[in-house]
């Protein structure tokens, strides 16, 4: 026999939820990163934007690692 379908579906659902939670936390972290960068006023707005993008990309990759 194989693995019960409900077990696989439940596990995948939990993985998706975990990945979604990571992405949501990452979004807030990226906002905080940009606000801190702009408040410090030591980089241009474009550089702060790139920092925010990099933070979000790391979160996306973490979510993918959890999900797949």
N, CA, C and O atoms as CSV, one atom per row, in Angstrom:
chain,resi,resn,atom,element,x,y,z
A,1,UNK,N,N,0.832,-1.186,0.000
A,1,UNK,CA,C,0.000,0.000,0.000
A,1,UNK,C,C,0.878,1.251,0.000
A,1,UNK,O,O,2.085,1.193,0.232
A,2,UNK,N,N,0.242,2.354,-0.262
A,2,UNK,CA,C,0.956,3.623,-0.270
A,2,UNK,C,C,0.600,4.464,0.942
A,2,UNK,O,O,-0.088,4.011,1.857
A,3,UNK,N,N,1.067,5.658,0.928
A,3,UNK,CA,C,0.760,6.604,1.993
A,3,UNK,C,C,-0.681,7.082,1.801
A,3,UNK,O,O,-1.085,7.386,0.679
A,4,UNK,N,N,-1.452,7.151,2.880
A,4,UNK,CA,C,-2.830,7.639,2.741
A,4,UNK,C,C,-2.857,9.060,2.165
A,4,UNK,O,O,-2.028,9.898,2.520
A,5,UNK,N,N,-3.801,9.314,1.291
A,5,UNK,CA,C,-3.907,10.598,0.599
A,5,UNK,C,C,-4.126,11.743,1.584
A,5,UNK,O,O,-3.541,12.814,1.417
A,6,UNK,N,N,-4.954,11.542,2.605
A,6,UNK,CA,C,-5.215,12.605,3.583
A,6,UNK,C,C,-3.938,13.013,4.300
A,6,UNK,O,O,-3.741,14.191,4.599
A,7,UNK,N,N,-3.068,12.043,4.579
A,7,UNK,CA,C,-1.821,12.331,5.272
A,7,UNK,C,C,-0.930,13.246,4.422
A,7,UNK,O,O,-0.354,14.207,4.932
A,8,UNK,N,N,-0.822,12.943,3.140
A,8,UNK,CA,C,-0.009,13.744,2.228
A,8,UNK,C,C,-0.607,15.139,2.071
A,8,UNK,O,O,0.118,16.133,2.093
A,9,UNK,N,N,-1.904,15.212,1.914
A,9,UNK,CA,C,-2.569,16.502,1.729
A,9,UNK,C,C,-2.408,17.369,2.978
A,9,UNK,O,O,-2.168,18.573,2.881
A,10,UNK,N,N,-2.541,16.755,4.136
A,10,UNK,CA,C,-2.385,17.505,5.386
A,10,UNK,C,C,-0.965,18.017,5.533
A,10,UNK,O,O,-0.744,19.160,5.934
A,11,UNK,N,N,-0.010,17.169,5.208
A,11,UNK,CA,C,1.400,17.576,5.315
A,11,UNK,C,C,1.705,18.720,4.343
A,11,UNK,O,O,2.393,19.675,4.702
A,12,UNK,N,N,1.196,18.622,3.124
A,12,UNK,CA,C,1.422,19.691,2.147
A,12,UNK,C,C,0.769,20.984,2.603
A,12,UNK,O,O,1.335,22.063,2.426
A,13,UNK,N,N,-0.409,20.885,3.185
A,13,UNK,CA,C,-1.090,22.070,3.697
A,13,UNK,C,C,-0.290,22.738,4.796
A,13,UNK,O,O,-0.208,23.965,4.854
A,14,UNK,N,N,0.294,21.943,5.662
A,14,UNK,CA,C,1.112,22.499,6.739
A,14,UNK,C,C,2.369,23.154,6.183
A,14,UNK,O,O,2.799,24.198,6.674
A,15,UNK,N,N,2.956,22.541,5.160
A,15,UNK,CA,C,4.141,23.127,4.537
A,15,UNK,C,C,3.801,24.461,3.881
A,15,UNK,O,O,4.554,25.428,4.000
A,16,UNK,N,N,2.662,24.508,3.185
A,16,UNK,CA,C,2.239,25.765,2.544
A,16,UNK,C,C,2.000,26.845,3.579
A,16,UNK,O,O,2.380,27.998,3.374
A,17,UNK,N,N,1.372,26.483,4.697
A,17,UNK,CA,C,1.104,27.447,5.754
A,17,UNK,C,C,2.407,27.964,6.356
A,17,UNK,O,O,2.548,29.162,6.602
A,18,UNK,N,N,3.353,27.068,6.593
A,18,UNK,CA,C,4.644,27.477,7.138
A,18,UNK,C,C,5.366,28.418,6.180
A,18,UNK,O,O,5.937,29.424,6.600
A,19,UNK,N,N,5.337,28.083,4.893
A,19,UNK,CA,C,5.981,28.931,3.892
A,19,UNK,C,C,5.298,30.292,3.818
A,19,UNK,O,O,5.968,31.316,3.689
A,20,UNK,N,N,3.976,30.310,3.897
A,20,UNK,CA,C,3.225,31.572,3.862
A,20,UNK,C,C,3.563,32.427,5.085
A,20,UNK,O,O,3.737,33.640,4.966
A,21,UNK,N,N,3.656,31.804,6.245
A,21,UNK,CA,C,4.013,32.543,7.462
A,21,UNK,C,C,5.398,33.164,7.343
A,21,UNK,O,O,5.615,34.298,7.771
A,22,UNK,N,N,6.334,32.419,6.760
A,22,UNK,CA,C,7.690,32.946,6.572
A,22,UNK,C,C,7.650,34.156,5.647
A,22,UNK,O,O,8.289,35.172,5.920
A,23,UNK,N,N,6.900,34.045,4.552
A,23,UNK,CA,C,6.828,35.170,3.608
A,23,UNK,C,C,6.189,36.397,4.241
A,23,UNK,O,O,6.629,37.521,4.000
A,24,UNK,N,N,5.156,36.189,5.047
A,24,UNK,CA,C,4.508,37.323,5.705
A,24,UNK,C,C,5.461,37.991,6.699
A,24,UNK,O,O,5.529,39.218,6.765
A,25,UNK,N,N,6.183,37.201,7.456
A,25,UNK,CA,C,7.166,37.758,8.395
A,25,UNK,C,C,8.264,38.497,7.638
A,25,UNK,O,O,8.758,39.533,8.084
A,26,UNK,N,N,8.635,37.946,6.488
A,26,UNK,CA,C,9.685,38.569,5.679
A,26,UNK,C,C,9.247,39.929,5.160
A,26,UNK,O,O,10.040,40.870,5.124
A,27,UNK,N,N,7.979,40.034,4.756
A,27,UNK,CA,C,7.490,41.322,4.249
A,27,UNK,C,C,7.634,42.408,5.307
A,27,UNK,O,O,8.093,43.512,5.015
A,28,UNK,N,N,7.238,42.089,6.538
A,28,UNK,CA,C,7.363,43.086,7.606
A,28,UNK,C,C,8.835,43.385,7.880
A,28,UNK,O,O,9.206,44.534,8.121
A,29,UNK,N,N,9.661,42.360,7.841
A,29,UNK,CA,C,11.100,42.565,8.039
A,29,UNK,C,C,11.692,43.452,6.958
A,29,UNK,O,O,12.551,44.288,7.237
A,30,UNK,N,N,11.235,43.272,5.725
A,30,UNK,CA,C,11.731,44.098,4.619
A,30,UNK,C,C,11.302,45.553,4.805
A,30,UNK,O,O,12.075,46.471,4.531
A,31,UNK,N,N,10.070,45.760,5.270
A,31,UNK,CA,C,9.616,47.135,5.545
A,31,UNK,C,C,10.484,47.774,6.617
A,31,UNK,O,O,10.907,48.922,6.484
A,32,UNK,N,N,10.744,47.026,7.675
A,32,UNK,CA,C,11.571,47.540,8.763
A,32,UNK,C,C,12.990,47.853,8.278
A,32,UNK,O,O,13.586,48.857,8.668
A,33,UNK,N,N,13.518,46.972,7.419
A,33,UNK,CA,C,14.865,47.185,6.869
A,33,UNK,C,C,14.917,48.509,6.111
A,33,UNK,O,O,15.847,49.298,6.284
A,34,UNK,N,N,13.907,48.744,5.267
A,34,UNK,CA,C,13.902,49.973,4.474
A,34,UNK,C,C,13.716,51.203,5.359
A,34,UNK,O,O,14.380,52.219,5.153
A,35,UNK,N,N,12.819,51.120,6.342
A,35,UNK,CA,C,12.611,52.257,7.242
A,35,UNK,C,C,13.880,52.582,8.022
A,35,UNK,O,O,14.236,53.750,8.181
A,36,UNK,N,N,14.555,51.553,8.503
A,36,UNK,CA,C,15.801,51.764,9.242
A,36,UNK,C,C,16.868,52.375,8.343
A,36,UNK,O,O,17.623,53.255,8.756
A,37,UNK,N,N,16.915,51.893,7.115
A,37,UNK,CA,C,17.886,52.414,6.152
A,37,UNK,C,C,17.639,53.891,5.865
A,37,UNK,O,O,18.570,54.696,5.850
A,38,UNK,N,N,16.378,54.235,5.638
A,38,UNK,CA,C,16.056,55.625,5.331
A,38,UNK,C,C,16.248,56.520,6.549
A,38,UNK,O,O,16.654,57.674,6.413
A,39,UNK,N,N,15.958,55.993,7.744
A,39,UNK,CA,C,16.130,56.783,8.966
A,39,UNK,C,C,17.608,57.041,9.223
A,39,UNK,O,O,17.977,58.112,9.704
A,40,UNK,N,N,18.457,56.064,8.906
A,40,UNK,CA,C,19.898,56.234,9.106
A,40,UNK,C,C,20.474,57.250,8.121
A,40,UNK,O,O,21.481,57.900,8.402
A,41,UNK,N,N,19.817,57.378,6.957
A,41,UNK,CA,C,20.191,58.365,5.950
A,41,UNK,C,C,21.644,58.216,5.494
A,41,UNK,O,O,22.297,59.210,5.178
A,42,UNK,N,N,22.148,56.991,5.457
A,42,UNK,CA,C,23.528,56.781,5.024
A,42,UNK,C,C,23.612,56.147,3.632
A,42,UNK,O,O,24.703,55.913,3.112
A,43,UNK,N,N,22.439,55.873,3.033
A,43,UNK,CA,C,22.403,55.320,1.684
A,43,UNK,C,C,21.341,56.060,0.879
A,43,UNK,O,O,20.457,56.712,1.435
A,44,UNK,N,N,21.448,55.944,-0.434
A,44,UNK,CA,C,20.420,56.539,-1.283
A,44,UNK,C,C,19.145,55.718,-1.190
A,44,UNK,O,O,19.158,54.587,-0.705
A,45,UNK,N,N,18.052,56.290,-1.652
A,45,UNK,CA,C,16.777,55.567,-1.662
A,45,UNK,C,C,16.874,54.307,-2.513
A,45,UNK,O,O,16.291,53.277,-2.174
A,46,UNK,N,N,17.603,54.390,-3.604
A,46,UNK,CA,C,17.757,53.221,-4.478
A,46,UNK,C,C,18.493,52.098,-3.749
A,46,UNK,O,O,18.134,50.928,-3.885
A,47,UNK,N,N,19.508,52.448,-2.987
A,47,UNK,CA,C,20.256,51.433,-2.237
A,47,UNK,C,C,19.366,50.815,-1.152
A,47,UNK,O,O,19.421,49.609,-0.914
A,48,UNK,N,N,18.560,51.632,-0.509
A,48,UNK,CA,C,17.619,51.110,0.499
A,48,UNK,C,C,16.616,50.171,-0.152
A,48,UNK,O,O,16.262,49.138,0.415
A,49,UNK,N,N,16.163,50.533,-1.337
A,49,UNK,CA,C,15.206,49.692,-2.066
A,49,UNK,C,C,15.836,48.344,-2.416
A,49,UNK,O,O,15.176,47.309,-2.332
A,50,UNK,N,N,17.102,48.355,-2.804
A,50,UNK,CA,C,17.789,47.106,-3.124
A,50,UNK,C,C,17.953,46.237,-1.875
A,50,UNK,O,O,17.842,45.014,-1.951
A,51,UNK,N,N,18.214,46.861,-0.735
A,51,UNK,CA,C,18.301,46.109,0.521
A,51,UNK,C,C,16.964,45.439,0.820
A,51,UNK,O,O,16.918,44.282,1.236
A,52,UNK,N,N,15.876,46.181,0.604
A,52,UNK,CA,C,14.541,45.626,0.846
A,52,UNK,C,C,14.275,44.456,-0.095
A,52,UNK,O,O,13.751,43.424,0.323
A,53,UNK,N,N,14.635,44.621,-1.361
A,53,UNK,CA,C,14.440,43.541,-2.336
A,53,UNK,C,C,15.231,42.303,-1.951
A,53,UNK,O,O,14.728,41.183,-2.045
A,54,UNK,N,N,16.462,42.503,-1.520
A,54,UNK,CA,C,17.305,41.369,-1.131
A,54,UNK,C,C,16.704,40.642,0.068
A,54,UNK,O,O,16.724,39.413,0.128
A,55,UNK,N,N,16.173,41.403,1.018
A,55,UNK,CA,C,15.544,40.800,2.196
A,55,UNK,C,C,14.338,39.965,1.779
A,55,UNK,O,O,14.159,38.845,2.257
A,56,UNK,N,N,13.513,40.511,0.889
A,56,UNK,CA,C,12.332,39.784,0.436
A,56,UNK,C,C,12.722,38.526,-0.348
A,56,UNK,O,O,12.073,37.488,-0.221
A,57,UNK,N,N,13.774,38.619,-1.152
A,57,UNK,CA,C,14.203,37.461,-1.942
A,57,UNK,C,C,14.682,36.338,-1.034
A,57,UNK,O,O,14.411,35.167,-1.299
A,58,UNK,N,N,15.395,36.686,0.037
A,58,UNK,CA,C,15.841,35.663,0.991
A,58,UNK,C,C,14.636,34.973,1.619
A,58,UNK,O,O,14.644,33.756,1.805
A,59,UNK,N,N,13.608,35.736,1.944
A,59,UNK,CA,C,12.393,35.162,2.523
A,59,UNK,C,C,11.671,34.250,1.551
A,59,UNK,O,O,11.157,33.199,1.934
A,60,UNK,N,N,11.634,34.661,0.279
A,60,UNK,CA,C,10.993,33.811,-0.732
A,60,UNK,C,C,11.721,32.483,-0.848
A,60,UNK,O,O,11.099,31.425,-0.934
A,61,UNK,N,N,13.053,32.551,-0.851
A,61,UNK,CA,C,13.836,31.326,-0.982
A,61,UNK,C,C,13.633,30.421,0.227
A,61,UNK,O,O,13.547,29.202,0.084
A,62,UNK,N,N,13.557,31.007,1.405
A,62,UNK,CA,C,13.294,30.219,2.611
A,62,UNK,C,C,11.935,29.543,2.509
A,62,UNK,O,O,11.794,28.374,2.867
A,63,UNK,N,N,10.939,30.267,2.025
A,63,UNK,CA,C,9.610,29.698,1.830
A,63,UNK,C,C,9.628,28.546,0.845
A,63,UNK,O,O,8.962,27.533,1.060
A,64,UNK,N,N,10.384,28.691,-0.238
A,64,UNK,CA,C,10.498,27.609,-1.223
A,64,UNK,C,C,11.170,26.387,-0.612
A,64,UNK,O,O,10.770,25.251,-0.866
A,65,UNK,N,N,12.197,26.637,0.198
A,65,UNK,CA,C,12.904,25.519,0.828
A,65,UNK,C,C,11.972,24.740,1.755
A,65,UNK,O,O,12.063,23.515,1.842
A,66,UNK,N,N,11.085,25.443,2.442
A,66,UNK,CA,C,10.127,24.778,3.325
A,66,UNK,C,C,9.106,23.994,2.501
A,66,UNK,O,O,8.774,22.853,2.823
A,67,UNK,N,N,8.630,24.608,1.461
A,67,UNK,CA,C,7.519,24.069,0.691
A,67,UNK,C,C,7.941,22.873,-0.163
A,67,UNK,O,O,7.178,21.917,-0.299
A,68,UNK,N,N,9.121,22.911,-0.728
A,68,UNK,CA,C,9.522,21.848,-1.670
A,68,UNK,C,C,10.586,20.991,-1.057
A,68,UNK,O,O,11.055,20.044,-1.689
